[in-house]
Amino acid sequence: MKTAQPITLVLGATGKTGRRITQRLETAGLPVRRGSRDANPPFDWEDRSTWDAVIDGVHCVYISFQPDLAVPGAVETIQAFTDLAVKSGVRKLVLLSGRGEVEAQQAERVVQDSGIDWTILRASWFCQNFSEAHFLEPIVQGELALPVGQVAEPFVDAEDIAECAVAALTQPGHTNQLYELTGPRALTFAQAVTEIARSTGRKIELVAVPADAYRQAMEQEQLPPALIDLVLYLFTTVLDGRNTPVADGVQRALGRPARDFGDYVRRTAATGIWGNGSPT
Ligand SMILES: NC(=O)c1ccc[n+]([C@@H]2O[C@H](COP(=O)([O-])OP(=O)(O)OC[C@H]3O[C@@H](n4cnc5c(N)ncnc54)[C@H](OP(=O)(O)O)[C@@H]3O)[C@@H](O)[C@H]2O)c1
């Protein structure tokens, strides 16, 4: 049975951006379908038999792909999903993409060429990688070892990405726009960790390790080879300085400056997730 109000489908609805987008849309009283392998109906990028039921009756889609638009086969999968969306009557696609990734830009073009309305959110590294993803545990333990040097990254707050996505999904004026979303200043990973340490009152260090050693550590953890290649691609090829300049996407989309990394650190330290200490 179709509902009277148009439904927005949020893929990756349990993830860093999708969760925040879903929350905002639901708070606004808008009908949302959660795209997740655990939802009912379930959605799985790797099982196309799940796609039809999830897209039925949907008006707009937020597309957060897994694991990354740069992996082999991603462009074909996005093409197949986009074709189905258009055939099913979807009117707008909002694609979360990665900055500085040539392969991701091919996926962007698929959405841009779909013939329906689109918005591209091309984001830099998320602040929330330090608190809602793989960096959290090492930070709690006091030492984050990464194959990084002195390259600075303008970390973007997932709250800003979510706000831009909701604007694109619900308001006119964002159609056929590509927003490069970054924070307002670039920091090295060491500087980012120093800010977290200062805010928690804890000793936390960033230890730079060679890429080969990082690969070996991931192999010892028996991570899938494709995931290891992706992680090294993101840390070496993409993190080469091409993404250091800040961009104005948040300002263009929302009419206000992007949130600073310091805001994110203060908010997150206050939750206690990084461990006890004496916040400064
Ligand atoms: N992190 C960064 O710094 C960064 C920067 C730029 C771009 N990106 C892009 O952001 C996207 C990730 O977004 P995010 O960080 O908001 O999500 P996330 O926190 O990584 O969460 C992953 C989401 O994807 C879902 N998922 C995992 N495997 C799936 C599958 N096989 N089929 C369907 N859904 C699946 C998960 O849902 P269930 O487990 O519930 O199914 C979850 O909702 C990626 O495309 C990444 O390339 C990330």
The ligand as an SDF file (V2000), in Angstrom:
LIG
                    3D

 48 52  0  0  0  0  0  0  0  0999 V2000
   34.3590    8.2940    6.5930 N   0  0  0  0  0  0  0  0  0  0  0  0
   34.8410    9.2280    5.8150 C   0  0  0  0  0  0  0  0  0  0  0  0
   35.7380    9.9790    6.1940 O   0  0  0  0  0  0  0  0  0  0  0  0
   34.2510    9.4230    4.4310 C   0  0  0  0  0  0  0  0  0  0  0  0
   34.6410   10.5300    3.6680 C   0  0  0  0  0  0  0  0  0  0  0  0
   34.0550   10.7360    2.4080 C   0  0  0  0  0  0  0  0  0  0  0  0
   33.1190    9.8220    1.9410 C   0  0  0  0  0  0  0  0  0  0  0  0
   32.7950    8.7420    2.7000 N   0  0  0  0  0  0  0  0  0  0  0  0
   31.8090    7.7840    2.1780 C   0  0  0  0  0  0  0  0  0  0  0  0
   30.7390    7.6780    3.0810 O   0  0  0  0  0  0  0  0  0  0  0  0
   30.0900    6.4170    2.8720 C   0  0  0  0  0  0  0  0  0  0  0  0
   29.8120    5.8150    4.2220 C   0  0  0  0  0  0  0  0  0  0  0  0
   28.8590    6.6440    4.8440 O   0  0  0  0  0  0  0  0  0  0  0  0
   28.7170    6.7070    6.4030 P   0  0  0  0  0  0  0  0  0  0  0  0
   30.0780    6.9780    6.9880 O   0  0  0  0  0  0  0  0  0  0  0  0
   27.5930    7.5990    6.7180 O   0  0  0  0  0  0  0  0  0  0  0  0
   28.3120    5.1900    6.7690 O   0  0  0  0  0  0  0  0  0  0  0  0
   29.0060    4.2690    7.8250 P   0  0  0  0  0  0  0  0  0  0  0  0
   29.0310    4.9340    9.1520 O   0  0  0  0  0  0  0  0  0  0  0  0
   30.2710    3.7430    7.2130 O   0  0  0  0  0  0  0  0  0  0  0  0
   27.9630    3.0930    7.9610 O   0  0  0  0  0  0  0  0  0  0  0  0
   27.8180    2.1220    6.9700 C   0  0  0  0  0  0  0  0  0  0  0  0
   26.3460    2.0750    6.5440 C   0  0  0  0  0  0  0  0  0  0  0  0
   26.2500    1.2930    5.3640 O   0  0  0  0  0  0  0  0  0  0  0  0
   25.3790    0.2050    5.6200 C   0  0  0  0  0  0  0  0  0  0  0  0
   25.8880   -0.9690    4.9220 N   0  0  0  0  0  0  0  0  0  0  0  0
   27.0500   -1.6390    5.1380 C   0  0  0  0  0  0  0  0  0  0  0  0
   27.1580   -2.6510    4.2620 N   0  0  0  0  0  0  0  0  0  0  0  0
   26.0510   -2.6240    3.4890 C   0  0  0  0  0  0  0  0  0  0  0  0
   25.5790   -3.4190    2.4110 C   0  0  0  0  0  0  0  0  0  0  0  0
   26.2470   -4.4770    1.9290 N   0  0  0  0  0  0  0  0  0  0  0  0
   24.3950   -3.0840    1.8440 N   0  0  0  0  0  0  0  0  0  0  0  0
   23.6770   -2.0430    2.3130 C   0  0  0  0  0  0  0  0  0  0  0  0
   24.0620   -1.2500    3.3240 N   0  0  0  0  0  0  0  0  0  0  0  0
   25.2360   -1.5460    3.9030 C   0  0  0  0  0  0  0  0  0  0  0  0
   25.3210    0.0210    7.1050 C   0  0  0  0  0  0  0  0  0  0  0  0
   24.0330   -0.4360    7.4350 O   0  0  0  0  0  0  0  0  0  0  0  0
   23.6890   -1.8700    8.0200 P   0  0  0  0  0  0  0  0  0  0  0  0
   24.9400   -2.4160    8.6660 O   0  0  0  0  0  0  0  0  0  0  0  0
   22.6090   -1.5480    9.0110 O   0  0  0  0  0  0  0  0  0  0  0  0
   23.2200   -2.6660    6.8430 O   0  0  0  0  0  0  0  0  0  0  0  0
   25.4990    1.4540    7.6090 C   0  0  0  0  0  0  0  0  0  0  0  0
   24.2660    2.1260    7.6580 O   0  0  0  0  0  0  0  0  0  0  0  0
   31.0310    5.5730    2.0170 C   0  0  0  0  0  0  0  0  0  0  0  0
   30.5580    5.5590    0.7000 O   0  0  0  0  0  0  0  0  0  0  0  0
   32.3260    6.3450    2.1110 C   0  0  0  0  0  0  0  0  0  0  0  0
   33.1230    6.1600    0.9630 O   0  0  0  0  0  0  0  0  0  0  0  0
   33.3150    8.5340    3.9370 C   0  0  0  0  0  0  0  0  0  0  0  0
  1  2  1  0
  2  3  2  0
  2  4  1  0
  4  5  1  0
  4 48  2  0
  5  6  2  0
  6  7  1  0
  7  8  2  0
  8  9  1  0
  8 48  1  0
  9 10  1  0
  9 46  1  0
 10 11  1  0
 11 12  1  0
 11 44  1  0
 12 13  1  0
 13 14  1  0
 14 15  2  0
 14 16  1  0
 14 17  1  0
 17 18  1  0
 18 19  2  0
 18 20  1  0
 18 21  1  0
 21 22  1  0
 22 23  1  0
 23 24  1  0
 23 42  1  0
 24 25  1  0
 25 26  1  0
 25 36  1  0
 26 27  1  0
 26 35  1  0
 27 28  2  0
 28 29  1  0
 29 30  1  0
 29 35  2  0
 30 31  1  0
 30 32  2  0
 32 33  1  0
 33 34  2  0
 34 35  1  0
 36 37  1  0
 36 42  1  0
 37 38  1  0
 38 39  2  0
 38 40  1  0
 38 41  1  0
 42 43  1  0
 44 45  1  0
 44 46  1  0
 46 47  1  0
M  CHG  2   8   1  16  -1
M  END
$$$$
